[in-house]
C-alpha cells in the first residue's frame, strides 16, 4: 500500500483549492484560540502557499481569523537575507504579514545572519524547540518528493534529535535551514498543499507505490494528529 494521508481533499481548480484550504485553516485557528488562547502555525515557502496566504488575508477570512493570538513560524528557509527575492520570509511578509493585523512579536522567522547555516539552525531550535507541538504545519511537495528542505539523499532525513538543522542541497549548491521530522511530526495537524499538473507524477508515485525500496521524504511526514492533503485536479490527474 502507498503512503496515505488521513484526509484527501481534491479540488476542481486551483482557486477552489486555496479557498478550501484557507477556510479549513481559519476554522482550525479559531478552534485552537478558543480552546487554549493561542494558535501556532508553521508556514511553507514557494509559489503555491503564496496564493493561500493571499486568500487568508482577503475578505471574509481576514475579518474572521484571531490574528493577535496567532504565532507564525517557518518550516524552512534559504541562507539569504530576509529581504532577498529567494527568502521564504520575504514572500510571507508581502503576502501575509503586511496584509493582516499581526503583532510583530507573533512572527518568528528563521535567522539567516549567522556565520554558518548550522549556527542559525541552532538559534532557531533554541527559540522553538521546546514547543510541545505546533498546532499546524503547512507543507508542499517538490517533483522529487521533498518537503520543507528535506531533500532525497540528504543527511537531515536521518536527524532524530535536533528539531531544526542545516542541510546542504547539492542540486542548488546552497545551504538551507529546515525543521526536521522530530519537530514536524509533533504537530497536532499537518496540511500538504499541492497544485498544478507538474506535480501529478510525484503525487501518483507517493500515493500509489507499493515498492518498499522506493521512498520519498514526504512519506516521513506523520504528525501526531491529522495529516490532510489538499490537491487540485491537475495535480491529482495521475
C-alpha positions in Angstrom: 0.0 0.0 0.0 1.2 3.5 -0.7 1.6 6.3 1.7 -1.9 7.6 2.7 -2.9 10.8 4.3 -5.7 10.8 6.8 -7.8 13.2 4.7 -7.5 13.8 1.0 -9.4 16.8 -0.5 -9.4 17.1 -4.3 -10.5 20.4 -5.7 -11.8 21.1 -9.2 -9.5 24.1 -9.7 -6.5 25.9 -8.1 -8.8 28.7 -7.0 -11.1 26.3 -5.2 -8.1 24.6 -3.6 -6.9 27.8 -2.0 -10.4 28.7 -0.8 -11.0 25.3 0.8 -7.6 25.1 2.4 -7.8 28.7 3.7 -11.3 28.1 5.2 -10.0 25.0 6.9 -7.1 26.9 8.4 -9.2 29.8 9.6 -11.7 27.4 11.3 -8.8 25.5 13.0 -7.2 28.7 14.1 -10.4 29.8 15.8 -10.8 26.4 17.5 -7.3 26.5 18.9 -7.6 30.0 20.2 -11.0 29.3 21.8 -9.6 26.1 23.4 -6.2 27.4 24.7 -5.8 31.0 23.7 -3.1 30.6 21.0 -2.6 29.1 17.5 0.9 28.2 16.3 1.3 27.9 12.6 4.4 26.8 10.6 4.5 28.4 7.1 5.8 26.9 3.9 7.6 28.8 1.1 7.1 28.8 -2.6 4.6 30.0 -5.1 1.7 27.7 -4.0 1.5 28.9 -0.4 1.7 32.5 -1.6 -1.8 32.2 -3.1 -3.0 30.6 0.1 -1.7 33.5 2.2 -3.4 36.0 -0.1 -6.7 34.1 0.4 -6.3 34.1 4.2 -5.8 37.9 4.1 -8.7 38.6 1.9 -12.3 39.2 2.9 -14.1 37.4 4.6 -11.4 35.4 6.3 -9.2 38.3 7.3 -12.0 39.5 9.5 -12.6 36.1 11.0 -9.1 35.0 12.0 -7.9 35.9 15.5 -4.6 37.3 14.3 -3.5 38.7 17.6 -3.5 35.2 19.1 -1.7 33.5 16.1 2.0 32.8 16.1 3.8 32.2 12.8 6.9 30.0 12.3 8.7 28.7 9.2 9.3 25.2 8.1 12.5 26.1 6.2 14.5 28.9 4.9 17.3 29.6 2.4 20.5 31.2 3.7 19.8 34.6 2.2 18.8 37.9 3.8 15.2 38.3 4.8 14.7 40.9 2.0 16.1 38.7 -0.7 13.8 37.5 -3.5 14.5 33.9 -2.6 13.6 34.3 1.0 10.6 32.5 2.3 10.2 35.2 5.0 10.1 37.9 2.3 7.3 36.1 0.4 5.3 35.6 3.6 5.9 39.2 4.6 4.5 40.5 1.3 1.6 38.1 1.0 0.6 37.7 4.7 2.3 39.8 7.3 1.8 43.1 5.6 -1.8 42.4 4.8 -3.1 41.2 8.2 -3.0 42.8 11.7 -0.4 40.5 13.1 1.7 41.8 16.1 5.4 41.8 15.3 6.2 39.7 18.3 4.0 36.9 16.9 6.3 36.4 13.8 9.2 34.0 14.3 11.5 34.0 11.2 14.4 31.7 10.9 17.6 33.7 11.3 19.9 33.8 8.3 22.6 36.3 9.6 24.8 33.8 11.3 28.4 32.8 10.2 27.1 29.3 9.4 23.8 27.7 8.5 24.0 25.3 11.4 24.5 28.2 13.8 21.3 29.7 12.5 19.6 26.4 12.9 20.7 26.1 16.5 19.4 29.6 17.2 16.0 28.7 15.8 16.0 25.4 17.7 16.5 27.3 20.9 13.6 29.5 20.1 11.0 26.9 19.2 12.5 23.5 20.1 10.7 23.4 23.4 7.3 23.9 21.9 5.0 21.0 23.0 3.9 20.7 19.3 2.9 23.1 16.7 -0.8 23.3 16.1 -0.4 23.3 12.3 2.4 22.7 9.9 1.9 23.7 6.2 4.0 21.9 3.7 4.3 21.5 0.0 5.9 18.8 -2.2 8.6 19.0 -4.9 8.8 17.0 -8.0 11.5 14.9 -6.3 9.3 14.2 -3.3 11.0 16.7 -1.0 9.1 18.7 1.6 10.3 21.7 3.6 14.1 21.3 2.9 14.1 17.6 3.5 15.6 16.5 0.1 16.3 13.0 -1.1 19.7 11.7 -0.2 20.5 14.4 2.4 21.7 13.7 6.0 18.9 15.7 7.5 16.5 12.9 6.7 18.2 10.8 9.4 18.2 13.6 12.1 16.3 12.2 15.1 17.2 14.6 17.9 17.6 18.2 16.6 14.3 20.0 15.9 15.9 22.2 13.3 19.1 21.6 11.3 21.1 22.9 8.4 21.2 21.0 5.1 23.4 21.4 2.0 21.3 20.9 -1.1 23.8 19.8 -3.8 21.5 20.4 -6.8 21.1 24.1 -5.7 24.6 24.3 -4.4 23.3 26.1 -1.3 22.7 25.8 2.4 19.2 25.7 3.8 17.7 25.5 7.3 14.8 23.2 7.9 12.6 21.8 10.6 13.3 18.1 11.0 10.9 15.1 11.2 11.0 15.1 15.1 9.6 18.6 15.3 7.3 18.4 12.3 5.8 15.2 13.5 5.0 16.6 16.9 2.4 18.8 15.2 -1.2 18.4 16.0 -2.1 18.8 12.3 -0.2 19.0 9.0 -1.5 20.1 5.7 0.2 19.3 2.4 -0.9 21.8 -0.3 -0.4 20.7 -3.9 -1.3 22.4 -7.1 -0.5 22.0 -10.8 0.0 19.4 -13.4 3.7 19.4 -12.9 3.1 17.7 -9.5 0.8 14.9 -10.9 3.6 12.4 -11.4 5.1 12.7 -7.9 1.6 12.6 -6.3 0.9 9.4 -8.2 4.2 7.8 -7.2 3.8 8.8 -3.5 0.2 7.6 -3.1 0.4 4.5 -5.2 3.9 2.9 -4.8 3.9 -0.5 -3.1 7.6 -1.0 -3.6 9.2 -0.9 -0.1 12.5 0.1 -1.7 11.0 3.3 -3.1 10.6 6.2 -0.7 10.3 9.9 -0.7 11.0 12.5 2.0 7.3 13.5 2.1 6.5 10.0 3.3 8.3 10.7 6.6 5.6 13.3 7.5 3.4 11.5 10.1 2.1 14.1 12.6 0.7 13.1 15.9 -2.7 14.5 14.7 -4.4 14.6 11.3 -2.5 14.7 8.0 -4.5 16.3 5.3 -3.6 16.7 1.6 -5.3 19.5 -0.4 -4.8 18.7 -4.1 -6.3 20.3 -7.2 -7.5 18.0 -10.0 -4.5 18.8 -12.2 -2.1 17.6 -9.5 -4.2 14.5 -8.9 -4.5 13.6 -12.6 -2.0 10.8 -12.3 
